[in-house]
Amino acid sequence: MESEHELVHDGLHQAGFDADDVELSPGELELEDRASLRRVAGLSTELADVTEVEYRRLRLERVVLVGVWTEGTAAQSEASLEELARLAETAGSEVLEGIVQRRNRPDPATYIGSGKVRELADIVVATGADTVICDGELSPGQLRQLEAKLRVKVIDRTALILDIFAQHARSREGKAQVELAQLQYLIPRLRGWGESLSRQAGGRAGGANGGVGLRGPGETKLETDRRRINKRVAKLRREIAAMDSIRTTKRGRRTANEIPSVAIVGYTNAGKSSLLNAITGAGVLVEDALFATLDPTTRRSVTPDGWPYTLTDTVGFVRHLPHQLVDAFRSTLDEAADADLLLHVVDGSAPAPEEQVGAVREVLMEIGQRRAEALPPELIVINKADAADEVSLARLRHLLPGALVVSARSGQGITELVEEIARRLPKPDVVVDVLVPYTRGELVARAHADGEVLGEEHTPEGTRLRARVRPDLAAALQAYVTDGSAV
């Protein structure tokens, strides 16, 4: 059987390219791999000799969306359901229908009213749907009641987002974080199906299993599952803590070298990875899909005047981001909190970009409150200017004063953005006047590379240097200070 790489090269050859002259980057290979999984044309869904899991991979789930409109306008309620439809499609579903009920608050028993449940059951039967997705987080009781009345699988927005994260996680850390979030979500929603799961061992029937003293209600399957999940959660927390220490070490090394850092944050699919590629030429995976990036990518770049800094692409946010994910992705989100500057990317072509800005800032505030630290300064970047109309851009400029308008695809405004990043990054602030011997020429080279040389003179004793440098280099040059102090 041909490998995926060989299939890609065959496709290039059929398109008129010489496969030997074409080299795909890791990001492009990953993108090709994702696209190939969707090509299932010509496959019959009436298969009898496959498992349910294999069957679901070959067949899109047919879903009906349900929302409760409790506040805001009708347009906002519809926009929320449209976003849920995009999430469902990203997870691999075919959206058949969507209904919204106007209520002061969700019904505590069935999320929507009992009359609406009957109407929803009729829609499920008429459309042949096999899944119902609710635009909110359901309690365990609501989940049980809806499944009992609708007779199909019911999931909520949180479970849907967790499923998308599970599909897109690539790194070991990302997979562990997603699994932890899923298990934390699952624990209160474990369900047993009657007495068949209870391990009873009473009377003569229990004689062969232990006899006197060991009869009675044994541990139920539900209790066993809960105990095993709790053990797995504890193990995942230890693994993530170990991986977090590695990430902290790398971040500490950059901090020790006083290299400024910039974190790209924003709503999912706002174009953060495209912006990273446009600034640094990183070549990371770019796809028009929700949560295409889960594993943070850090790349080195330099300002127009030669100052080095790092740029980190982080996981995207979404309205009502599950708390389990915020907790599990703590180490990843700390990349943003530890940065010197936040590039907050906004999709200028989105229907309600100001609401996306509010959702992102809400998550950032939650991170700042948990760390009890002030967040880094924020620079708003309105992306996808090539796809947005002028009226929307003018409204966003008014709502977000000081924002820069760019297009990562066309390159519009990227030069101005890089210059603004350079102006906002912290600069070296320690001025030294030193006489460096010629045997320590590497210190002079570091002053030129990482600092600002104010004056330089070559003398018989060494290089007389006056420069503005960072604290770590100032400490290394302390032994060669000529006036006895560093100002």
N, C-alpha and C positions, 0 to 999 in steps of 0.2 A: 504493500500500500504506500502510495506516494506521501511524503511529508508535506506539511503546510507550506514550508519554504519552497519546495519543488513546485507545488501548485501555483504559488505566487509567480515564480519565474516562468512557468508555462503560460500563465495569463499575460505576462509582459511580452513574451515571444509572439503570442497570437496577436497582440496589439501593435506589433511592428517594432518592438524594442529588442535589443540584444541583451538577454538576461545577464550575461557575464559583465556587461558594462554598467549595470544598474545595481546599486547597493542600497538596501533599505536600512534606515536607522531603527534602533530598538522601539522607538515610539511608533514608527510607521508599521513595523511588524505587528505590534500590539493592536494598532488600529485595524490592520488587515485581518488579524485573528478575530477581533470582535465582529467585523462585518461578515466574515465567512460563517459565523455561527447563525446568522440570520437567514442565510440562503437555504431555504428548505422547500423551494418550489418543486412541485412534482411528487412530493412525498404524500402518501395517503395517511390520513389520521385514523383510519379504521384498522388499527393494528391490534392483534390479539396476543402476541407473544413478547410483549415488552412490559416492563414494570411501570407503575404509575409515574415515577420520577422521570424515566426515559420518555414516557408519553408526553408529559408536560413540557419537556424540552423541545419536542417536535411540533407542538400545537400551542398556539396562542390561547391563553385563557380568555374566555368571554365574560366581561365584567359589566356590572351596573354600578354607577356612582350615586352616593347618597350624601346630601349635606343638610346642615341645619343653619338657617340664617337667623342669628341672634342679635347682631349689631351691624352698623355700617349701612351702606347703600346696597341696592339690588345688584348694581354693577360689580361692587366689591365681592359680593357673595358668588356671583357667576365667575368672576376671575379666579376665586379660590378653587371652585370646582374645575375650571379649565386647567389650573395648575395640577390638580389631582389627576386629571386625565393624562397630562404629560408624564406625571410620575408613573401612572399605571402603564402607559405605553413603553416607558423606559424599562420597566420591570418585565416586559414581555407579555402585555395583555392587549386585547382588542376591546375598546370601549363601545358598548352598545347603546347605553342610555344613561342619562343623569337627571336626578330629581333633587329639588331643594324644598324644604319645609320651613315656613316662617314661624318661629317660636321664640318666647322670651328666654328659654333655656332648653337644652336637650332633655328629653324624657329620661328620668332616672332608671327606668326599667328597660326600655327598648330604643333609646336614642331619639327615634322619631315616634310620633303618636301611634296608638294602636290601629287607628283607621288607615294611617299612611303605611303601616306595616302590611296590612292586607292588600293595599294598592301595589306596594312594592313586590309582594309575592306574586300577584298577577303579572306584573311586568317581567319578573324572572322567568315565569313559565312561558309567557308569550315570546320572549326573545331567546330562550334556551340558554340563559346565562348560567355559569357554574360558580361564579364568585360575586359577592357584593362588597364594595369598598366604601367605608364611611369616612367622611372628611372631618375627622377628629379622633381623639383617643378614647376608645371604648373601655368601660370598666369590665372586669371579668363577668359580672352579672349581665350586663347589656349584651356581651358577646354570646353568652349561653342562650339568652332569651331569643335573640335574633336568629341564631342558627337553628334553634328548635322550631321557630315559626316559619322560616324561609326554606329550610331543608337544603340549603347550599352553604358553601364555605363563606364565612364573613370575616373580614380583616379590617383594621383601621389604618389611618394615615401613618401612624408610628410603625406598624408592622410592615407597611409598604416601603417606607424609607429604609428601614433596616434590611429589607430584602434587596433593594437596589445597592446598598452599601456592600452586602455580602457578595453580589454578583461582580462588583467592580474592584473589590480589594485585591491587590496583587502582592504586596510585600508581606513578609511574615508578621511584622508589627501591625499592619493594617488588618490582616485577617484575624489576628488575636483581638484587636480592639472591637471589631464588628461582632465577633462571637461573644465577647463579654457583654456588649450592649444587648444582643439578642437574648442571652440567658437571663439578664436582669429583667428584661421585658417579659420573659416567659414564666418566671417563677410564680408570680401571683395569678397566672392564668392557666396553670396546670389543672386538668380536669380528669376525673375518673368517671367510668361509665357503669356505675352500679356495683353490686356485690361480687360480680365476676372477678374483680380485681383484688378482692380482699382475700388474704391467704389464711383461711380458717383451718384449724386443725383440732377439732373437738371430738370427744367420745371415742368409740372404737376405731373410727376412721383415722384418728391421729396416732393410733398405737404404733404403727410402723415408722412414724416420723419423729418419734421421740418419747411418746408415752406420757406417764404422769408428770405433771409440772411443766410440760411444754405444750399443752393444749390451749386453745383459745384463739382470739383474733390476732393473727400474726401481723407483720408489717404489710400495709397495703402497697399496691403498685404505685399509687400516688406518692406515698411517703418515701418509697425507694427512689422514685424519679427525683423528688425534691432534694433528697440527701445527695444523690449523685450530681445533680446540677450545682448544688452549693459547693461540693468538692471541686468541681470543674471551674467554677467562678473563682475560688481561692487560688487555684493553680494559674489561671489566666492572669489574675492580678499580680502574682509573683513574676510571671514571665514579662508582662508589660512594664513592671517596675524595673526589671533588669535591662530591658531595651531602652527604657527612659533614661537610665543612667548613662548608657552609651551616647544617646542623643545629647544629654546634658554635657557630657565630656566634650563632644565636638563643638557644641555651642560655647562652652567655656573656653575652648582653645581659640575660637574666633574672638571672643570678648577679651581674652588676655592679649591678643595681638592688636586689640583696639580697632578691629575692622568694623565699620558701621554696617548695620543690617537693615534691610527693607523687607517688609512682609506684605504680600498681595492678598487682600481679603475681599470678600464680596459675595453676592448671591450666587447660587449655582447657575452655571451656564452664562455668566456675565462676560466671559472672555478673559479670565485671569491667566490661563495657560497661554493663550494667544499673545497676551501682553508681555508675558515673560519671554516668549520666543522673539517678539518684535524688539525687545530691549537688548537681550543677551544672545540671541541666536541659539538658544538651548536645544531646540528640536524635540521638546517634550510632546506627549500625546495631546492632540487637539481634536475634539469631537463635539458636534452639535447635539449634546445629550446632557441630561441632568446628572450631576455627580460623576463626571468622567474622570475627575482627579480626586483620589482619596489619599495617596501617599505624597507628602510634601516633597518638593524638589527645590534644592538650593543651588544657585549658580553664582559665579563671581563675575563682577562687571567693574567698569571704571567710569568715572565722571569725565566730561570733556576736558577738564584740566588735570586728569591723571590720578585722581583719588580712587583707591579701590573700595568696593563695598560688595555685600552679598544681597541677592534678591531671592526670596523664598515664595514659592507658589503653594498656597494652603488649600485645605478642603473647603468647598463652597457651603454657604449657609442656605437655609430655607425657612419659610414661615413655620412656626411651631416645631422647630427642630427638637427631636426627642431628647429629654434630659439624659437618658441612658447613653446617647451618643456623645453629648457634651462631656459626660463623665469619662467614658471610655477613651475619647480622643483628647484627653487632657494634655498629654505630652505634645501632641501635634499642634493643638491650639496655643500652647505656651510659646511656640515659635513666633506667633503674632504678638503676644504680650511682651516678649523680650526684645522686640525689634526697636530700632531707633526711629522708624517712620512706618506708618501704615498707608499703603496705597489701597484705598477703598474703591474698587471698580464697580461701576453702575452700568447696567445695560440700558443705553439710551433708547433702544427700540422696543423695550418692554411696555406692556399696556399700563402698568402702574409702578414705575420705578421708585417713586418716593416711598411706597410701602415696602419695597425690597430694602431700601436704605434703613428704614426703621427696624426691620427684622434683623439685619446684620448688626446694627448698633445694640439691639437688645441682647444678642448673644455675646457681643464684646463686653457689654456692661456686666453680664453674668460672670464672665471670665475675670474681669477686673475686681469684682466684689469677692470672688472666691480667693483670689490672690492677695486681696487687701492692698493693691497697688494701683497707681494711676496708669492709664493706658498711654501708649506712645502718641505723639501728634499724628493727625490724620490728614491725608491729601486725597480729596475726592477726584476720581478720574471717570468721566462719562465716556464709555466705550461704545463701539458700533455706530459711530457717527455717520458712516456711509449707509446704514440701514434705517436711520431715524429721520423723521421729517423735521423741518426747521422750526415749526411751531413747538413741537415737543422739546427740542433742544433749548429753545429760548425760555420755555417754562422751567426747565431744569436748571438753567443758569441762574434764574431768579430765585428758585427754591434752594439752590446749593451754591451760594456765593463763594467765589474763589476756586470753583471746580475747573478742571481742564477737560477739554473735549478732544478725544482722539479716536482713531480707528486702527486697531491692531492689524486688520486685514490689509488696508490700503496704505498704512504708514502715516496717515494724517495726524499731525500733532505729536508724534513720537519724539521728535527732536526737542520740542518745547518741554515735554514731560521729563526727558532726561536732564535738561538744564535745571528744571525746577527741583528735581530730586537732588541734584548737586548743591543747590542753594540751601536746601533744608537739612542736609546731613551734617552731623557734628564735625567740626574741623579740629585739627591739632591745636592745643591751647597752651603748650609749655614752650617758652622761648629759651634756648640754650646758646651759650657762647663758649665754644670748646676748641681745643687744639688736639686734633686726633693724629696719633703717629701713623706713618705710612703702613705699618704692619697691621693696622686695624682698618684697612680700607673698606671692609664690609659694612662698618658703621656709617661711613660717609655715603655708601651706596643706599643703605636703608633710609638715610635722611632724605636723599633725592627721591626715592621711590615712594616712601610713606609719609613724608613731611613736606614742609615748604621751606626751601633754602632762601634765606634773606641775604646772605653774603658768604663768599668763599674766597680763600686766599691760600696759595701754596707757599710754605716757608721751608727753610732747611730742617726744622724740627718736625714738620708734619703739615696737615691741612687745617688751617684756621677756618672754623665753620660757625656761622650764626644762622640758626634755623628754628622754625616752629615745628615741634614734633609732639607725638603722643607720649603719655606718661611712661609706657614700657620702654620706649627708646630713650627717653630722657634719663631713666634710671641706668640704662646701659652706658650712657655718655657721661654720667656723673663724675667718673674718675678723671675726666679730661677737661672739666670746667676750668676756665682760666681766671674768672673773677671770684671763684669760691662759692658761687651759688647759681642756681637756675632760676630765672625770673618767670 
